[in-house]
Amino acid sequence: TALRQNVRRRAGERANWTNAALGQELDRGTHVNTLEDAYAELTFSDRTVITLRNDTLVVVYGSASNSQRRSGTEAVLESGSLRTRLSGLRSGERFSVRTPSSTVALAEGGAVTSVDESATTRISNHTGDAAEVSGRSGPAVRVPAGMGSEVQRNRRPTPPRPLPAAPTWLDQPARFVGTPTFTRVAGGWNPVEGARVYQVEALRVDGERESLVARVEVPSS
């Protein structure tokens, strides 16, 4: 339902990659890959929306249920970073993100799930209900809003720990009006203790929908 720059898709493991198109329907098992500086938004049939940041590979599975898990929507995150903004779910529904090292069950709210080159999964639960994070063995860990956890391959999830505080702007509103062409935005923020890098995103807001306009990564120095 949204894309920018180089986004590609393929129907399965053995299919060829082709360019993804806005509004294109994705069947079960479709792979979606955002390349460098790219971005994509996927909307499932139950209106669940997920955002793929750059260098991210996701396999779409859609609705899933079994005797151990309540019904909901499922996707596989092979690598990269996935943002979820979930609302309007029915009671007991979850959005399940499977990774090479874990399964993350998300409910109402906003969270970021990422997988690095070593297959370590990191979950940052920013707002809403608690997430449930499980590894390949052992019990699941409950991660409330404002907390995070990580799972290394074949390990149990770490106990939840507080996320860094959100940066606060210096003399710069969080919302601004741009022009249809190029707009230069300048601003700064108070440093966050312990931060190594900041990710700054500009979003176009249309009602409850957001689409990425620009993204830059800034070192803490």
N, C-alpha and C positions, 0 to 999 in steps of 0.2 A: 504493500500500500504506500510505500515511499522508498526512494532510493537516490543515491548520489554517487557520482564517479563510477568506478568499475565494480559491478556486481554481476556474478555469474551463477548459473544453476545447471544441474544435471539430474536426470530422472532416476539414477541409481548408481551403484558403485562402478558399473562397467560402461555407463553411458558417457558420451562426450560432453564437455562443458560448453555451454552457450551463454550468450549475454541475457541477463534477466531483464524483463520489461515491466514497467509500471502497470499494475492491474492484472498481471499474469497469474492464473490459477496454478497452485502447486499441489500435486498429488502426494499421497502418503509415500514416504521414502525419498522425497526430493531433497537433494543437497543444495544448500545456498551458501555461497562464499563471497564475502566482501574482501576486496584487495586493498592495497595501500591507499589511505585517505578516503576510503569508501564508507558507505553507510547504507543500511537497509532496515525497513520496518516490515514485519510480517503480521498480518491479522488473520487469526484462525476463525473457523466457522462459528465458534461460540463467542466471538468478539474479543478474545484474549489478544493482546498486542505485545509483541516483543521487538526490541531494537538490537540490531547487530552493529557493533562498532567495527572499526577497520580490522583487517586481518583475522576475520572470524569465520568459522565453518560450522554450520548447523544442519542437522538432518531433521526434516519435518515429519512428525508422526501423528499429530492431531489427537482426537479423543481416544482415551484408553481407560480400561478398568479391569480389575480382577478381584479375587476374593480377599486379597491382602490390602488392596489400595482402593479408596473411594474413587468414583469417576472423576475425570478431569482431562486436562490436555497435557500432551507430552512432546518433548523435543530432545534431541541429543546434541550437546555442545562438544564438538571434537577439539576445538582450539579457539582462542580469542576471548572476547568479552561480550556478554549478553545482558541487556537491561530489560527488566520487566516492570510494568506499571499496571497492576491488576486491580480491577474494581468490578462490582456487580456480580461476583461469583455466588453461586448457590451455596447453601450451608454444607460444609464438608468438602466442597470442591477444592482441588489443588492444581497448580501448574507444576508439572514435574520436569526437571531438567536433569538428564543423565549425562555424565561426563566419564572420561576414562578411569577416574578414581572415586567417583561418588554419585549419589543421587540426592538432589535438592528438591524438596517439596515446598512450594511457595503458595501463600494464600493472599489475602487482600494487602495491598501496599506496594511499595517500590523497593527493588533490590537489584544488585549487580552480581552476576556469577561469571567468573573468569577461569580459564585454564591456560597455564603457561607451558613452556617447551618441555618441562619435566613431568607434565601431566598432573601437576598439583592444582587442585581446585580451591578457589577462594570465593567465599560468599560474604557479601556486605549487605546486611538487611537494614535499609535506611528508614523505612516507615511502615506502619501497618501491623499486621499480625505476625506472630513468630513463624520462622521457617524451621523445617526439620531437615537436618543434614546427616546423611549416613555414608559410611565407607563401604568397602567390600566385606567387612566383618565387624562384629560388635554392634552395640546399640546405637540408635540415632541420637543426635545432639540437637536440642531445641535452641534456636538462635533468635532471641527477641529483637525488636526494632532497636536500632542504635548499636548493634553488636555485630561481630563478624567471627568467622571460623575458617579454617583451612583443612584440606584433606590431601595428604600425599598418597601416592599409589600404594595400595595394599596396607594402608594405615587407617586408624580410627580418626574421626574428626577431632580437632583440638577443642578444648573447652571454649565457649564464647567469650570474647573480650571486647571492650568498648572500641567503637570506631573513632577515628580522629574527629575533632569538631569541624563543622563546616566553616569555610572561610567567610569572613564578613567583608563587604565592599567598603572601600574608602572613597567617599564622595562620588559614588557611581551607583545609579539605581539598577536594580536587577532586571528591570524592563525598560526598553527604549524603542523608539520608532525609527525605522530606517527608510531608505528610498528604494525604488525598484532596481536601481543600478548598484554601484559600489557604495558602501558605507564604512567609514573608519570609526572604530570604537576603541577608546582608550580608557583605561581604568586600573585600579590596583586594589589589593585586599590585605588585611592584617595577616601576618604569617601564622601558620598552624604549627605548634611544637611537634617535632618529630617527622614532619612531612619531608619526603624526598623529591616529590614531583607533584605538580598540579595539572589537572586536565580541565581546560576551559572550553565550554561549548556554548555556541549561540544557537538558539532554537527559534523557529517560527511558530508562533502560537495561534491556533485557530480554534476557539472554543476550548474543548478538552483535548484536542489533538495537538501534538507537537511534532515538528520535523526539523532535523538537523540542518543548519545552514553552514556552520563552520566549526572547526575543532582544532585546538592547538595544545600541545603539551609543553609545560613550562617548568624548568628545574627550580628547586627551592631557593637556589642562590639568586 
